[in-house]
């Protein structure tokens, strides 16, 4: 069933585990994630970047695909359909209007007062539809839909102001993680993470969780992270397996067989993350 993220993240924060957001790029990936999370009785957030939504045909196509798969696969776990890195108010509004149950407004490139202004506008609109809202502060490095840049660490006082002024449901502070492949070792600001958790008292989100050591993931969860985002690791695992399959089977041309070749590895990654975060067997 489609739900917003509010209750699932609140419970995760209180019980010190994290909900996984797995980004989807097509029907097959969506099916793989839903099936594996259902087997493991884990609530899940399906993340959809603006670029991925356009690739799949648009927000309406994505929403109807997810809703239909939940019905046809007899999915019983809570599922949130989440816009990842909404670039402005309009993109968030479009996602909300077609049925997305959660949105992220990423106005982090703006000065704090402008970030607050844009985020509050999204929150006020989302409340009308009981849609949860995630916001970002600081700047998470790496690459996401063509956006590149260095990490700009979140300041504790700025986090407090953003939460207080906007009434967001979750916060993604830039604390050392990056999107995409890490160049060197991840270096998370755990002390600042804990301080932000204690002073904002809302669920925190860790973007760029692919490639972060398991011990650091668990440490982050103990310091307030209630949601982790995983995309790159799924892309690498699936594409590596499909490439190997094609190399071994050069005469195969059925796209169903090609895409399905990465299913087992893909689902294993999903399962490993559900166990790592403690979200398995929560429903």
Helices and strands as residue ranges (DSSP letters): H 6-15, E 19-23, H 27-39, E 44-49, H 50-55, H 59-72, E 79-86, H 89-98, E 102-105, H 112-127, E 132-137, E 141-144, E 147-149, H 156-166, E 170-173, E 178-179, H 190-200, E 203-206, H 214-221, E 225-230, H 232-248, H 255-260, H 263-277
